[in-house]
């Protein structure tokens, strides 16, 4: 049964309210995707307004990543202390204020400053959405609902590309980029208003001894047959452990999960996805398309990203997380090899140009099928409750750090070694990642968060368990 079928029959399988909570939680991903994708189309017109050097264009592009690192580093601990719902509301306010600040920036310095502030909200959204969804979703559809975060991310990127095209200077003059960046205020309001009326995660409530509230929330998102056993398991875990600290994340029994989370966080970036998303218009121009055609070409890439993420949503709770990861990283690696070959062949026009374009589209498709959504899903599942927010904040921090390093060095890498060597270098990381996933990444499909935690404590979930699941 597809996700839409499940939604249509939600009252028969699970209370409809659990789907509402997952959808609103995933709106974090929409803002995350929009605000990281919109700069690709806005940057040429920002350059025209402020006459930016190449270096300043790169600073404007990556400044949001600096803020995202700050948001990720602090957001996880804040989520464990103050709750998933309250931190989402704070993030929505930051998104709204930063969008207005960007739209009215009088200079490039103000623009960079507001991009950093916006990045703080992006960093918070990137970890709080998966966390909220995983802690409220029933285990049999946790993968399906968890993938909503990534689906909303790619929808946000697609919306950004469409907004860029609609607000192009041909319609609004050189100030069109202000409307592009300011449009983020709209989904920020939607996220804040809808989350205001939703409850806190029941698992966070149990962890903070607000058990009557947790029982009330759980009774609204579970059928009666599942309710009592689940609340008992939550209480058992909570009574066994006190609330965790930064130091607790490094305990020997938690460390294997943290290693997997950090490895996937870095792998998602060093295989090059954001070099394609950030610089897609440049790549399209290099293969012979004009600037306007390149801008609309990114919309096509965005559509592919959304379509394959929907496919991943369908299979998340059918074939598991590991098979999706292996197919995804394997396919991306092959396409990086083909992309490098396309730039190696003489000329990027005609057949060679279409070969290169096709390789790039398939690369994005394979990413959307697995490595894009599974990273966010797995890191919301594999950590114990008492340090879940903190640990996810650490992995998200490494994700944004790797994103920053790749984004800052990719164009320089191309300038020094050429496109072919650069894309093949990213492919080497893909090979290493495939081997790591095969031997070290666990399967979590169909298991409750409490069972995953028990297995982690007994050292059964990492390493050998991954191998035996093949």
C-alpha positions as CSV (number, residue, x, y, z in Angstrom):
1,X,0.0,0.0,0.0
2,X,1.4,3.4,-1.0
3,X,1.8,6.4,1.3
4,X,-1.3,8.0,-0.2
5,X,-3.3,4.8,0.2
6,X,-2.2,4.7,3.9
7,X,-3.2,8.3,4.3
8,X,-6.6,7.7,2.8
9,X,-7.2,4.7,5.1
10,X,-5.5,6.2,8.1
11,X,-8.4,5.8,10.4
12,X,-8.4,2.0,9.8
13,X,-4.6,1.5,10.4
14,X,-3.6,4.3,12.7
15,X,-5.3,7.4,14.0
16,X,-5.3,10.2,11.4
17,X,-3.7,12.6,13.9
18,X,-0.3,10.8,13.6
19,X,-0.1,11.7,9.9
20,X,-0.9,15.3,10.7
21,X,1.9,15.5,13.3
22,X,4.3,13.9,10.8
23,X,3.4,16.3,8.0
24,X,3.8,19.4,10.2
25,X,7.1,18.1,11.6
26,X,8.2,17.6,8.0
27,X,7.5,21.3,7.2
28,X,10.9,21.9,8.9
29,X,12.3,20.1,5.8
30,X,10.4,22.4,3.4
31,X,12.1,25.5,4.9
32,X,15.4,23.7,5.1
33,X,15.2,22.8,1.4
34,X,13.9,26.2,0.2
35,X,16.5,28.3,2.0
36,X,19.4,26.1,0.9
37,X,18.2,25.9,-2.7
38,X,17.0,29.5,-3.4
39,X,20.5,31.0,-3.4
40,X,21.4,29.2,-6.7
41,X,19.0,31.3,-8.7
42,X,19.2,34.5,-6.6
43,X,23.0,34.8,-6.6
44,X,23.5,36.1,-10.2
45,X,21.1,39.0,-9.5
46,X,22.6,39.6,-6.0
47,X,26.0,39.9,-7.8
48,X,24.5,42.5,-10.2
49,X,23.0,44.5,-7.3
50,X,26.2,44.6,-5.2
51,X,28.9,43.9,-7.8
52,X,30.4,41.0,-5.9
53,X,33.7,39.4,-6.5
54,X,33.9,35.6,-7.0
55,X,35.1,35.2,-3.4
56,X,32.1,37.2,-2.0
57,X,29.7,35.2,-4.1
58,X,31.1,32.0,-2.4
59,X,30.8,33.7,1.0
60,X,27.2,34.6,0.4
61,X,26.5,31.0,-0.7
62,X,28.2,29.2,2.1
63,X,27.4,31.6,5.0
64,X,24.2,29.8,5.6
65,X,26.2,26.7,6.3
66,X,28.1,28.4,9.1
67,X,24.8,29.3,10.7
68,X,23.6,25.7,10.1
69,X,26.6,24.3,12.0
70,X,25.8,26.6,14.9
71,X,22.2,25.5,14.9
72,X,23.0,21.8,14.7
73,X,25.7,22.0,17.4
74,X,23.3,23.7,19.9
75,X,19.9,22.5,18.7
76,X,20.2,18.9,19.7
77,X,21.0,19.7,23.3
78,X,18.3,22.3,23.4
79,X,15.8,19.8,22.0
80,X,16.6,17.4,24.8
81,X,16.3,20.1,27.4
82,X,13.3,22.2,26.2
83,X,11.4,19.8,23.9
84,X,11.0,19.2,20.2
85,X,7.9,21.3,19.9
86,X,9.2,24.5,21.5
87,X,12.5,24.4,19.5
88,X,10.5,24.0,16.3
89,X,8.5,27.2,17.2
90,X,11.8,29.0,17.9
91,X,13.1,27.9,14.6
92,X,10.0,29.1,12.8
93,X,10.5,32.6,14.3
94,X,14.1,32.7,13.3
95,X,13.2,31.6,9.7
96,X,10.6,34.4,9.5
97,X,12.8,37.2,10.9
98,X,15.8,36.1,8.8
99,X,13.7,36.0,5.6
100,X,12.5,39.6,6.1
101,X,16.1,40.6,7.0
102,X,17.4,39.1,3.8
103,X,14.7,40.7,1.6
104,X,15.6,44.2,3.0
105,X,19.4,43.9,3.3
106,X,21.0,47.2,2.3
107,X,24.5,45.8,1.7
108,X,26.3,42.6,1.2
109,X,27.5,42.6,4.8
110,X,23.9,42.6,6.1
111,X,23.1,39.9,3.5
112,X,25.8,37.7,4.8
113,X,24.8,38.3,8.4
114,X,21.2,37.4,7.8
115,X,22.3,34.3,5.9
116,X,24.2,33.2,9.0
117,X,21.1,33.8,11.1
118,X,19.0,31.9,8.6
119,X,21.5,29.1,8.8
120,X,20.9,28.7,12.5
121,X,17.2,28.0,11.8
122,X,18.2,25.6,8.9
123,X,20.5,23.7,11.3
124,X,17.7,23.4,13.9
125,X,15.2,22.3,11.3
126,X,17.5,19.7,9.8
127,X,17.6,17.8,13.1
128,X,14.3,18.6,14.8
129,X,12.0,17.5,12.0
130,X,13.3,13.8,11.9
131,X,13.4,13.7,15.7
132,X,9.8,14.8,16.1
133,X,8.5,12.4,13.4
134,X,10.5,9.4,14.6
135,X,9.3,9.8,18.2
136,X,5.6,10.1,17.3
137,X,5.4,7.6,14.3
138,X,4.2,3.9,14.8
139,X,7.1,1.5,14.2
140,X,5.5,-0.2,11.2
141,X,5.3,3.1,9.2
142,X,8.1,5.0,10.9
143,X,10.3,4.8,7.7
144,X,7.5,6.0,5.5
145,X,6.7,9.0,7.8
146,X,10.4,9.6,8.5
147,X,11.0,10.0,4.8
148,X,8.5,12.9,4.7
149,X,11.3,15.1,6.0
150,X,13.5,14.4,3.0
151,X,10.5,14.6,0.7
152,X,9.8,18.1,2.0
153,X,13.4,19.1,1.7
154,X,13.4,18.3,-2.0
155,X,10.0,19.8,-2.5
156,X,11.4,22.9,-0.8
157,X,14.3,22.9,-3.2
158,X,11.9,22.6,-6.2
159,X,9.8,25.4,-4.8
160,X,12.9,27.5,-4.6
161,X,13.7,26.9,-8.2
162,X,10.2,27.8,-9.3
163,X,10.2,30.9,-7.1
164,X,13.5,31.9,-8.7
165,X,12.0,31.6,-12.1
166,X,8.9,33.5,-11.2
167,X,10.7,36.4,-9.5
168,X,13.4,36.7,-12.2
169,X,14.5,40.2,-13.0
170,X,12.7,40.1,-16.3
171,X,9.5,40.5,-14.2
172,X,10.6,42.6,-11.2
173,X,13.8,44.2,-12.3
174,X,17.1,43.7,-10.3
175,X,15.2,43.6,-7.0
176,X,13.7,40.2,-7.9
177,X,16.3,38.4,-5.7
178,X,14.7,40.2,-2.7
179,X,11.4,38.5,-3.4
180,X,13.1,35.2,-3.9
181,X,14.8,35.3,-0.5
182,X,11.8,36.9,1.3
183,X,9.4,34.3,0.2
184,X,10.6,32.0,2.9
185,X,8.6,34.0,5.4
186,X,5.4,32.4,4.1
187,X,6.2,28.7,5.0
188,X,7.8,30.0,8.2
189,X,4.4,31.3,9.3
190,X,2.7,28.1,8.3
191,X,5.1,26.0,10.3
192,X,4.9,28.2,13.4
193,X,1.1,28.4,13.4
194,X,0.5,24.7,12.8
195,X,3.1,23.5,15.3
196,X,1.6,25.8,17.9
197,X,-1.5,23.6,18.0
198,X,0.4,20.3,18.1
199,X,1.5,18.4,21.2
200,X,5.0,17.6,22.4
201,X,6.7,14.2,21.6
202,X,5.4,11.6,24.0
203,X,8.9,10.1,24.4
204,X,10.3,13.5,25.5
205,X,7.4,14.0,27.9
206,X,8.1,10.6,29.5
207,X,11.8,11.4,29.8
208,X,10.9,14.6,31.7
209,X,8.4,12.9,34.1
210,X,5.3,14.4,32.4
211,X,3.8,11.0,32.0
212,X,0.1,11.9,32.2
213,X,0.7,14.3,29.3
214,X,2.6,11.6,27.4
215,X,-0.3,9.1,27.9
216,X,-2.8,11.7,26.6
217,X,-0.7,12.4,23.5
218,X,0.0,8.7,22.8
219,X,-3.7,7.9,23.1
220,X,-4.4,10.3,20.2
221,X,-1.8,8.8,17.9
222,X,-2.1,5.0,18.6
223,X,-4.8,2.5,18.4
224,X,-5.9,1.1,21.8
225,X,-4.2,-2.2,21.2
226,X,-0.8,-0.6,20.8
227,X,-1.1,2.1,23.4
228,X,-0.5,0.4,26.7
229,X,2.5,-1.7,25.7
230,X,4.2,1.2,24.1
231,X,3.8,3.5,27.1
232,X,5.1,0.8,29.3
233,X,8.3,0.4,27.2
234,X,8.9,4.1,27.2
235,X,8.5,4.2,31.0
236,X,10.8,1.3,31.4
237,X,13.6,2.9,29.4
238,X,13.1,6.2,31.2
239,X,13.2,4.7,34.7
240,X,16.4,2.8,33.8
241,X,18.3,5.9,32.6
242,X,18.7,9.5,33.7
243,X,18.8,12.4,31.2
244,X,22.0,12.3,29.3
245,X,24.8,14.9,28.9
246,X,27.4,15.6,26.2
247,X,29.7,13.2,27.9
248,X,27.2,10.4,27.8
249,X,27.1,10.4,24.0
250,X,30.7,9.0,24.1
251,X,29.9,6.1,26.4
252,X,31.3,2.9,24.9
253,X,27.9,1.3,24.2
254,X,26.6,4.5,22.4
255,X,29.8,5.2,20.5
256,X,29.1,2.6,17.6
257,X,25.8,4.3,16.8
258,X,27.5,7.8,16.9
259,X,30.2,6.5,14.6
260,X,27.6,5.3,12.1
261,X,25.7,8.6,12.3
262,X,28.8,10.7,11.7
263,X,30.0,8.4,8.9
264,X,26.7,8.7,7.0
265,X,26.6,12.5,7.7
266,X,30.0,13.0,6.1
267,X,29.3,10.5,3.3
268,X,26.1,12.3,2.3
269,X,28.2,15.4,1.5
270,X,31.6,14.2,0.3
271,X,29.8,12.3,-2.5
272,X,29.1,15.7,-3.9
273,X,25.3,16.3,-3.8
274,X,25.4,19.9,-2.9
275,X,28.0,20.7,-5.6
276,X,25.3,19.7,-8.1
277,X,22.4,21.5,-6.3
278,X,24.4,24.7,-5.6
279,X,26.2,24.9,-9.0
280,X,23.7,23.1,-11.3
281,X,23.1,26.3,-13.4
282,X,26.8,26.6,-13.9
283,X,27.2,23.0,-14.9
284,X,24.3,23.3,-17.3
285,X,25.8,26.4,-18.9
286,X,29.1,24.5,-19.3
287,X,27.3,21.9,-21.4
288,X,26.0,24.5,-23.8
289,X,22.7,25.8,-22.3
290,X,22.0,29.5,-22.0
291,X,21.5,31.2,-18.6
292,X,17.7,31.2,-18.8
293,X,17.6,27.6,-20.0
294,X,19.9,26.6,-17.2
295,X,17.7,28.2,-14.6
296,X,14.7,26.3,-15.9
297,X,16.8,23.2,-16.3
298,X,17.3,23.2,-12.5
299,X,13.5,22.8,-12.1
300,X,13.8,19.6,-14.1
301,X,16.5,18.3,-11.7
302,X,14.3,19.3,-8.8
303,X,11.3,17.3,-10.2
304,X,13.6,14.2,-10.5
305,X,14.7,14.7,-6.9
306,X,11.1,14.8,-5.7
307,X,9.9,11.9,-7.8
308,X,12.6,9.5,-6.6
309,X,12.2,10.6,-3.0
310,X,8.5,9.5,-3.4
311,X,9.8,6.1,-4.6
312,X,12.0,5.9,-1.5
313,X,9.0,6.7,0.7
314,X,7.2,3.8,-0.8
315,X,10.0,1.3,-0.2
316,X,11.2,2.5,3.2
317,X,9.1,0.1,5.2
318,X,9.1,-2.7,2.5
319,X,12.7,-3.5,1.7
320,X,14.5,-1.6,4.5
321,X,17.0,1.2,5.0
322,X,20.3,-0.7,4.1
323,X,19.2,-1.9,0.7
324,X,18.1,1.6,-0.3
325,X,21.5,2.9,0.9
326,X,23.5,0.4,-1.0
327,X,21.6,0.9,-4.3
328,X,21.8,4.6,-3.8
329,X,25.5,4.9,-3.1
330,X,26.4,2.3,-5.7
331,X,24.4,4.2,-8.4
332,X,25.7,7.6,-7.4
333,X,29.3,6.3,-7.6
334,X,28.7,4.9,-11.1
335,X,27.1,8.2,-12.2
336,X,30.0,10.3,-10.8
337,X,32.3,8.1,-13.0
338,X,30.1,8.8,-16.0
339,X,29.9,12.5,-15.2
340,X,33.7,12.7,-15.0
341,X,33.9,10.8,-18.3
342,X,31.5,13.3,-20.0
343,X,33.8,16.2,-19.1
344,X,36.8,14.2,-20.2
345,X,35.4,13.7,-23.8
346,X,36.1,16.5,-26.2
347,X,33.4,19.1,-26.3
348,X,30.2,19.2,-24.3
349,X,27.8,19.7,-27.1
350,X,25.6,17.2,-29.0
351,X,25.7,13.6,-27.7
352,X,28.4,14.2,-25.2
353,X,26.4,17.1,-23.6
354,X,23.3,15.0,-23.3
355,X,25.3,12.1,-21.9
356,X,26.7,14.4,-19.2
357,X,23.3,15.9,-18.5
358,X,21.8,12.4,-18.2
359,X,24.6,11.3,-15.8
360,X,23.9,14.3,-13.6
361,X,20.1,13.7,-13.5
362,X,20.6,10.0,-12.7
363,X,23.1,10.9,-10.0
364,X,20.5,13.1,-8.3
365,X,17.9,10.3,-8.8
366,X,20.1,7.8,-7.0
367,X,20.8,10.2,-4.2
368,X,17.1,10.8,-3.7
369,X,16.4,7.1,-3.6
370,X,18.5,6.4,-0.6
371,X,21.4,8.5,0.8
372,X,19.4,11.7,0.9
373,X,16.5,10.5,3.0
374,X,17.9,7.4,4.8
375,X,20.6,9.4,6.6
376,X,18.0,11.6,8.3
377,X,15.8,8.7,9.1
378,X,18.6,6.4,10.6
379,X,20.0,9.1,12.8
380,X,16.6,9.7,14.3
381,X,16.3,6.0,15.1
382,X,19.6,4.6,16.3
383,X,20.4,6.7,19.4
384,X,19.1,6.1,22.9
385,X,16.3,8.4,24.2
386,X,18.2,10.2,26.8
387,X,20.8,11.5,24.4
388,X,18.8,11.3,21.1
389,X,18.6,15.0,20.5
390,X,22.2,15.7,21.5
391,X,23.6,12.8,19.4
392,X,21.6,13.8,16.4
393,X,22.8,17.3,16.8
394,X,26.4,16.1,16.7
395,X,25.8,14.1,13.5
396,X,24.0,17.0,11.9
397,X,26.9,19.3,12.8
398,X,29.3,17.0,11.0
399,X,26.9,16.9,8.0
400,X,26.9,20.7,7.7
401,X,30.6,20.9,8.3
402,X,31.3,18.5,5.5
403,X,28.8,20.5,3.4
404,X,30.8,23.6,4.1
405,X,34.2,22.1,3.2
406,X,32.9,20.6,0.0
407,X,31.2,23.8,-1.1
408,X,34.2,25.9,-0.4
409,X,36.7,23.6,-2.1
410,X,34.8,22.2,-5.1
411,X,35.3,25.1,-7.5
412,X,38.9,25.4,-6.5
413,X,39.3,21.6,-7.1
414,X,37.8,22.0,-10.6
415,X,40.1,25.0,-11.3
416,X,43.2,23.0,-10.3
417,X,42.5,19.5,-11.5
418,X,39.5,19.9,-13.9
419,X,36.0,18.5,-13.8
420,X,36.9,15.0,-14.6
421,X,39.4,14.4,-11.8
422,X,37.1,16.3,-9.4
423,X,34.0,14.2,-10.0
424,X,36.1,11.0,-10.0
425,X,37.5,12.0,-6.6
426,X,34.0,12.3,-5.3
427,X,33.4,8.8,-6.7
428,X,36.2,7.4,-4.6
429,X,34.3,8.5,-1.5
430,X,31.3,6.7,-2.9
431,X,33.2,3.4,-3.2
432,X,34.5,3.8,0.4
433,X,31.0,4.6,1.6
434,X,29.5,1.5,-0.1
435,X,31.9,-0.8,1.7
436,X,31.3,0.9,5.0
437,X,27.5,0.7,4.7
438,X,27.7,-3.0,3.7
439,X,29.7,-4.0,6.8
440,X,28.7,-1.4,9.5
441,X,25.2,0.1,9.0
442,X,22.4,-1.7,10.8
443,X,18.8,-2.4,9.6
444,X,16.1,-0.7,11.7
445,X,13.0,-1.4,9.7
446,X,10.0,-2.7,11.7
447,X,11.7,-2.3,15.1
448,X,10.5,0.0,17.9
449,X,12.9,2.7,19.1
450,X,13.0,1.0,22.5
451,X,14.0,-2.3,20.9
452,X,16.7,-0.6,18.9
453,X,18.1,0.9,22.1
454,X,18.1,-2.4,23.9
455,X,20.0,-4.0,21.0
456,X,22.5,-1.2,20.9
457,X,23.1,-1.6,24.6
458,X,23.8,-5.3,24.1
459,X,26.0,-4.5,21.1
460,X,23.8,-6.5,18.8
461,X,22.8,-3.8,16.4
462,X,26.1,-2.7,15.0
463,X,28.7,-4.5,12.8
464,X,27.9,-8.2,12.9
465,X,24.1,-7.6,12.9
466,X,24.4,-5.6,9.7
467,X,26.3,-8.4,8.0
468,X,23.9,-11.1,9.2
469,X,20.9,-9.2,7.8
470,X,22.0,-9.7,4.2
